[in-house]
Amino acid sequence: MIRPVFRFNSPRACAPVLRGVQRRGLLTSSYAQGPTEPALLDQTVPEHFASIVSKHGDQNAVISRAQQTRLTYEELDQRSSSVAAGLQAQGVKKGMRVAVSLGNNIEFAVTTYALFKLGAILVPLNPAFNSPQVISALSHLSATHLIIGTETNLPFKPPRENISLLKQISPDLASGSIESASVPSLQKVILVDNSAGRLDVSDFKSTIPFNDLLYSQTSQVVTPDSPLHRDDIINIQFTSGTTALPKAACLSHTAILNNGYFIGLRMGLTPADIIVSPPPLYHCFGSILGYMASATHGSSIVFPSEAFSPSATLLAVQEERATALYGVATMFSAELELLSNGTIEDKGFEHLRTGIAAGSSVPSVLMGKLHDRLNLTGLTICYGMTETAPVSCMTTPDDPIQKRLDSVGRLLPHVHAKVVSVTEPGRVVPIGERGELAVAGYNVMSGYWGDEARTAEVRKTETDEQGREAVWMYTGDEAQMDADGYVHITGRIKDLIIRGGENIHPLEVENVLFAHPHVSEASVVGIPDEKYGECVAAFVVVHGGVRVDEEDGNGGGEGDGPVVTKQELRDWVREKLSGHLVPKYIFWTKNYPKTPSGKIKKFELKTEGIKLRDAGKGL
């Protein structure tokens, strides 16, 4: 049985201010505002960081298990100041875009605060990007500096060397200077040698070793070339959307500092907490929900490995006596699989009390397993997007268990939200009715860098119910709001399957498939159908050892374990849902195409489903 753990949290930090027409204190219109207390932090990131260092200087700030390195807040402050001085000597100034292509390591953690202290704009890049992707990102932002590892560590794959990628950007790495026809703005390339001796980069005189930044400056005093302001853009995050090309969202000191702070408050983080955070630092989940939330509360963050490893994550939890664990649904599923097959011993999780599940919907069956197997009784659910810095809604460890299973919680402080009709723009729908979720507040991005047209499509100035102007971010997510202000995400508007005029929400079918004892993961998409317009197609990953009825698509399941058939899964769904929700096509697969944050790229699954259907597969 799942039993929630009840803890005290200030009601001011949790309860929403309910706006619009109300009856007995409950909402009747899908418009709400988060708490107005505590007040927004009015500092820049470096100013607030200095206050944390003064209070918790001897507390562990960052633990990199792969590097066997631990930094206290005092050491993180000193190293980041040294690197900031080194970067300043290499021409970095306030407002410059500095791209960082690294895994979860000490260098990334230190560089983050070094750039913030200078007022330079941190641009995290997915280290798995190939050379055209890196060139495109650098060119779009007119980036001046690139900090990159000699190798990229990838989940479940051998390391990839990055020298050939760098030669695509600047062909002559031995000349002593960076000359890039493809990225004319690029001035310097700084190398983090994480190859453990596998690569010799001593001849690359055009690049600067990262350690030279760290040790070349004797002064610890960092003075930006112009004053910092809390509304300055400090972070540009490339979106990892599942339906479109990445966009460059611009976020301010105020946005990321307060978002991290309020996330930590809602979790109840303290300096005693040890957070194991495998989500990547190049994504908002790792950098803001993880690193910024821990740093604003004096907690310790643990990087189990440079790239996600389920075994390294579980071992980190056990050996560091972690109190919190982060992940997306696919990460948690991989970790649970190792416990189920005995690869990792099923003990040592008694210190866990909370964590965050985000990035994509968490099936209720998976939530139950996390409670039972990992002791995550206080697990919280976050909802957001890169453009909202990123979290807008979040549950608390004290929310009723059903609210943590079927909602994404209520609004964070100083955030507004409304659910708007898709067919009647501007109309706020009644409670319980579905529509598009829009968000307003301090956390809304300044815009997409160099893309006014796409900014205008989603970031709109509108008048609220009190006649006040506000900037609203239209999320593209279908949602409904209940009378208590809890938000329920029912899917991406673009992911909805319209079968014979009826709207089908993929998550509803995915939850049922996921509950089957032989199914490890399931993802549902709509593919064209001559009769109904669209039909339901499911891509299914089975548990290790489970066999499937035929080698179809990518095939899955080996050994002498139980057999699962497509018809068995269809019957399973039919027993629990109405007939029009039963998948017409079922494709076996071993993995999914995913975004950097772990979200499944459904548009790629849809394309693959059409190909497999046309090849006679899936029936």
N, C-alpha and C positions, 0 to 999 in steps of 0.2 A: 504494500500500500504506500502511496506517495503521501508524505506528511509535510506540510509546510512548516518552516521554522519561523517563529514570530520574533521580530526584534523591534526595538524602539527606533523610530525615525521621526524627526520633526515633521508634524503635519504641514508646516509652512513650506517644506521642501518637496512635498509629495502631492498635496491636494490641489486640484486645479481651481481657478476662478472660472465659474461657469457663466457664460454670457448668453445673450439672446433671450428668447421667451423661456421662462422657467415655470415649473409647477412643483411646489413642495421641495424646492431646492434642486430639482432635476432638470436637465436640458430637454427641450423639445425641438430645438434647432441645432443643426450640426456645426456649431461655432463655439470654440472654447479658448480660454487663455490660461497659460500656466501660472504658477504662483508668482507673486510680485516680490517675495522675499525668499532667500536673502538677496541683497542688492547685487547688481552686476559688478564684477571687478573692474575698476577703472584704470588698471595699470597696463603697461606693455608686458609682453612675456618675460623679457629679461628682468624687469623690475620685480615681478612676482617671484621669479626664480630666486632672486637675491634674498627675498624674505624667507623662502623655504630653506635655503642654504644656511641662513643665520640661525634658524631654529633646529634644523635636523642635519647639520653638517657631517656628523659621524655616522649617520644612518646609510645603509647600502641604498644606492640609487639605481644602479644598473648592474645586472649580473649576466655575463655572456658565457654560457657553459661550454660552447664549442671552443672558445678562446681561453677558457679557464681564467677569466678576468672579472674582477669585481671593482666597481668604483663607488665610493661614498659620494654624497652630495658635494662635499668640499672638494674631492678629487675631480668630480665631473665639472664643477665650476672652474677649477684651475686649468684643467686640460682644455675645456672649451674656450677659455680666454686665450690660452697659448695658440690654439688653432686659429682663433679669430684674428689675433695679431699676425700670424703667418699668412692668412688669407688676405689681410689688409695689405701686407707687403707685396702680395701678388696682384694687387690692383682691384680687389673686391671692395665695392662701395655700396652704400645704401641704395636699394631699389634695383640693383643688378640681379639678374636671374642666374642662379647657380644650380646646375643640375647635379643630382646625386643618384648614382646607380650602384647601390650596395644592398647586400642582404642585411639581416638583423644582426648587427655586430656593434662593437664598441665604437668604431670609427664613425658609423652613422649616428649613434647616440651623441657623440661629442660634437660632430659637425652640425647637428641640428641646433644646438644652443650657440655654437660659434656664429652661425649665420644670423640667428635671431639677435645676438648682441650687436652685430654690425648693421642690422636693418636690411641686409640683403634678403632676397626672396628665395626661400628653399623650394626647389622643384624636384620632388622625388620621381625617379623613373623606375619602372619595372625592370629589374636587372636581366630579365629574360627577353627584353626587347632585342630585335635584330638591328643591323646597321640602318636600314631604311627607316625603321621606327624611331631610332635614336636621332638620326639626322632630321627627320620631320619635326620631332619635339623641340630640339635645339633651335632649329630654324624658325619655327613658329613663334618662339618666345624671344628670339635674338639673344640666346643665352651666351654669357661671356666665359663661364668656367664650367668644367665638367669634372666631377670627382667620381671615379669608377674603380671597381676591383679588377685585378688582373684576371680573375676568374669569376664566373657566376655560378653559384650553387643553386641547383634546381631540385624541386621535390621529386624524389624517386628516380633521379637520373644522375649520371656522372657529371662533374663540373664541366662547364664550357669555358674555354679560354676566350679572352676578349681582345687579344692583340690584333687579330684579323679585323675585328669590328673597328678598332681604333684606326687601323690603316685605311679603312674605307672613308673615315672622316678626315684624317690627315696622313697622306701616304708616306711622308718621310718623318719617322719618329726619331731619327738620329741627328737631325739638322741643328737642333738646339732651340727651335721655335715652332709653334703651331701655325701651320698654313693650311687653311681649309677652304677649298672652293665651294664645298657644299654647305658649310656653315661659316660664312665670313665673319660673323660676330664673335666666334670662339677665340679666346685669347690664351687660355691655359687649360691643360689637362693634368689632373692630379691623380696619381695612381696609388691605390691601396693594394699592397702585395699580399693577397690572401691565398697564394698558390702553394704554400708550404714547400717551396723549393722546386716545384714542378716547372716553373717558367723563369727564364733569365731575362730580366728587363734592364740590366745594367747599361746596355748600349742605347737605350731610348732617352737620349739627352733632351728631347723636346718635351718630355713629361717631367713632373715634379713628384718625388716620393712623398706620400702623406706624412711620414715621420719627420721630413724636413720642416713641415709646417709646425709640427708639435714642438720641435726642439730648437728651431732657428731663432726664436725670439726670447729675450731675457725678461722683458717687461710683461707683467700680468694685467696691466691696465689697458682696457679696451675703450676707445672713444670713437663712436661712429662719426663719419665725416659730416653728418647733419643730424639734428635731434630726431629721436624716434617719437611717433605718435601712435596711440592705440588704434586709430582707424587706418593706419598704413597697411597695405597688402604685405603679408609676411610669408605666405605659403600659396603656391599654385599647385593644385592637385589635378592630375588628369583623371577624368571620370572613367569608371570601368563598367559602363552600362552594358546591358545584355542585348540591346536592340539597335545601337548606333555606334558611329565612330567616336573615339574619346574626344572630350572637350576639356579645355583648361580653365578650371574654376578658381577664381581669385578669392582668398580668404584673409581676413585681417587678424591683428593681435587680439582684438576684442572677441572675435568669433571663435578662434581655436582655444584661447585661454579659458573663456567662460564655459565653453562646451565641455572641455576636459574637467573643469572644476565641478560643474553641476552633475556630470556623469558620476564622478567620484562620490559626491554627496549622496546621490540616490542609491549608490551601492553601499554606502556607509564605510568608505575607505578611511583608514587611519595609518599612521607611520608603522604600525605593527603588521600591516598587510604585505604579503609576498604574492605578486601576481605573475603567473606563468602566461606569457603572451606570444603564441606562435604566429598570429596574423602579421603580415609584412609591414615594416615601417614605411614602405613606399606607398601604403594605402592608409586612408583615414582610420581604419579600424586599428591598425597597429600604432599609428603616430598620435592620434588624438584620444580615442577610447582607451588605448593602452598607455603610451608614454606620457601624454599630457595629463591624463587623469591621475596616473601614479605620481607624477612630479608635483602636481598642484596640492597633493595631500601628504607628501613626504613618505610615500610608500616605496616599496622595492619592486622593480620590474625585472623579470627573468626572461632572457631569450634562450630557448632550448637549443636552437640551431639556426644557421643562417637562412635556410629555407625549411619549409614545413617538413617535419618528420614526426609521425605519430608516436613512435617508440621514444624518441628523444623528449617529446612533450610529456609523456607519462612518467618517464624516469625523473624529469625535472620536478614534476609535482611531488613525487615520492621523496626524492633526496633533498629538496629544498624546503620541504614541509610547507608547501604553498597553501595559501588561504583562498586564492582565487584563480580561476582558469578561464581563458578566453577562447573563442573559436566560432567558426561557421558550422552549419549542419554537416557538411561533408568532412570537415576536420574531426568533429566529434564522432561521426560514424566510423572513420578509420581508426580512431583510438579505441572505441568500444570493440571493434573487430579483433584487435590485438589482445584485449582482455578475454574475449569469448574463446579464442583459439589457444589461449595459454601462453602466447609469446611473452606477454608481460604479466607478472604476478598480480593477482587481483586483490591487492591490499596496499596500505600506505596512503590512503586518500582521506584519512579521518580529519586532517587539518583543513581540508577544503570547506568553505562555507558559502562562497558566492562566486560569481563570474558573469560573463556576458556571452550571450548567443546573439549573433547579428549577421548581417550580410544577405540573408535569405530566410524564408520562412522555416520555422523549426516544427516538424511534425510532432504531434502530441505524444506519439509512441516513443520517439527519440527523447523527448523531454523526460518521460517517465524513466527511461533507462539511465539517463544522466543523474537523476535523483537517486536511483537505486544502486547503481554501480560505482559512481564517482562521488557520492555524498553531496552533490550540488543541490542541496535543498533550498538554498537561497539564490539560485541562478536567476539572473535578470535577462529580460529581452529588450533589445534596443531596436528602434526603427529610425532610419534617416537616409540621407544621400549625401554625396560629396558636396553638392551645392548648398547644403545647410550645415556644414562644418563639423560633423555630419548629422548629429543626433537631434531629433525633435521630440520623440516620444520614448518612454522607457518605463518598464515595470519596476517595482521595488521588491526586495526580499520579503516584505510583509504583505504584499498583495495577496488576495485569496488565490488559491492554487489554480482555480479555473480561469481567472483573469490572466494568469501567467501562461496558461496553456493556449488560450484562444484570442489574446489581444497583444498589442505591442505597448500596452500601458497608457499612461497619460502624459500630458505635455510637460517638458522641462520648464523650469522657471524662465519667465520673460519671453516665452514662445507662444504665438497664436496659431490656431489652425481652424480650417473650415473644410467642409465637404461640399463640393459644388457639382451641380448637375452637368453631365457630359453633353446633354442635348439642348439645355437652356443655359448658356454661359452666364455666369454671375448669380444664378439662383442657388442659395444655400439650401440644401435638402433637409427634410425633417429627420429627426433621430431615427436610426435604423435603416435609412435608405442609403443605397450605394451611390457613389459619385467619385469625382477626382479630388484627392487631398491636396490642399494648398497650405503653405506654411509662411508665417511672417515673424520677424523678430531680429535680434542682434546677430543671429547665426546665418542669415541669408547672405550668400556670396555677393561680392561687388559686381560680378559679371563674368562672362567667359572672355579670356584674354584674346583681344584682336578679333572678336566675333560678335559684333553688335546685333546682327540679325538673329542668331540663335539665342542670344541673351534675351532679346525682346519677346521671343516665342514663349519663354517660361518665367521670366522675371517681370512682374507687372505691378504698376502702381494703381491701387484701387482704394475706394472708400469703404471703411468697415461699417458695422451696424450702428456705431455711435457717431458716424459722420467724420471720422478721422482717417486721414490718408495713411496707407501703409504699403510697403513693398512686399508682394506675395510671390513666393516660389511655387509654381505649379509642378507637382512631383511626377505626374504620369502614372501614379499608383491609384488603383481603385480602392476605396476604403469606405467604412461606415463608422459612425460614432454612436456610442450608447449613452443613456441618460446620465451616467456617472462620469462622462468625459473620457472613457477608455476608447482608444482607437483600434479598429480591427482592419487589418490590411487583407483584402480579398484577392489581390493579384495585380499584375501590371495590366493597364488598360489594353496595351498592345498584345498581351499574352492571352486575353480572353478568347475562348473558342466559341464561335457562334454556329451552332448546329441546328439547322432547320428553324432559325429564328430564336432559339433558346441560348441564353448565355451560360457557358460552362466554365467554372473556375478550376484551373488545373490543380490547385492545392487540395481541393476536396477529394479528387481522385488519387492524388499522390499520397495523402494521409492514409487512405484505405490500403493502397498497395504496400506502403511502408510497414503496415501492421501485419502483413503476411510473414509467417515465421521463416520463410526461405529468402525473403527479399532484404537486401542491404540498403539499396537506394532506388528511387524511382523518380522520373521526371516526365511530365505529360505536356504535350504540345498539340496544336491543331494542324492538320494537313488537309489540303483541298479534297473535296468529295463531290462527285457529280450530282448525287441525289440531295445531299443535305447542305452543300456549300462547304462545310468543314466537318471533319470527324475527329474522334479522340485517338491519339497515338501515344503509347507509353514506351519509354526507354528504361529498361530494368537491369539493375546490377544485382546478382544473387550473392548470398554469403559464400565464403570460401568453403569448398568441399561439396557444395550443392551442384548437381548437374542439371542441364536444361534439356528440353525434349529434342532439340535439333541444333546443328551448327548453323546459326543464322546471324547475319550481320557480323559483328565482332565476336560473337560467341562468348559464353561464360560458363564456368563450372567444370571442375575436373575431379577425378578420383572415384571413390566408391560410395559417395554420400547419397542422400535422397535426391529424387528427380522432381523437378517442377515443370509443369507444362503451361503453355499459353492459355489453354482452355481452363486450367485450374485457376489461374489468376483472373480470368474473365468471370468465372463463376463466383470467385471470392468477392469481386467488386459488385456483381449483380445481387449478391445476398445482402449487401449493406447499402447500396445506392440504387437509384432508379435506372432503368435500362438504358436511357440515352447517355448516361455517364460511363458505360462500360467501354473500355478501349476496343476499337475495331482492329487496330494494329498493335502488336507488342513486339518490340525489337530488343534482343539481348545485347548488352554491351558490358564492357569491363570498366569504362570510365566515361566521363563527360568533358566536352570542351568547357573551360571555365575562365572567368575573368580573374584578375589578380586577387580579388577579395574572396574568391571561392564561389561566386555565383555561377550558376550554369548558364551558358550562352544558348538560350532557347532558340534564337533565330538560326543558329547553326544546326541544332537538332532538327528543326523543321525542314531545313534543306536536306539533311541526311535522311530524314524520314521519307521525303518524297522520292529520293533516289532508291531507297530500299523497297518502297512500295512498288515503284516502277519495275524493279528487278524481281517482283513476285515474292518478296519477303514479308513477314510480319503477320500473316493471316493464320 
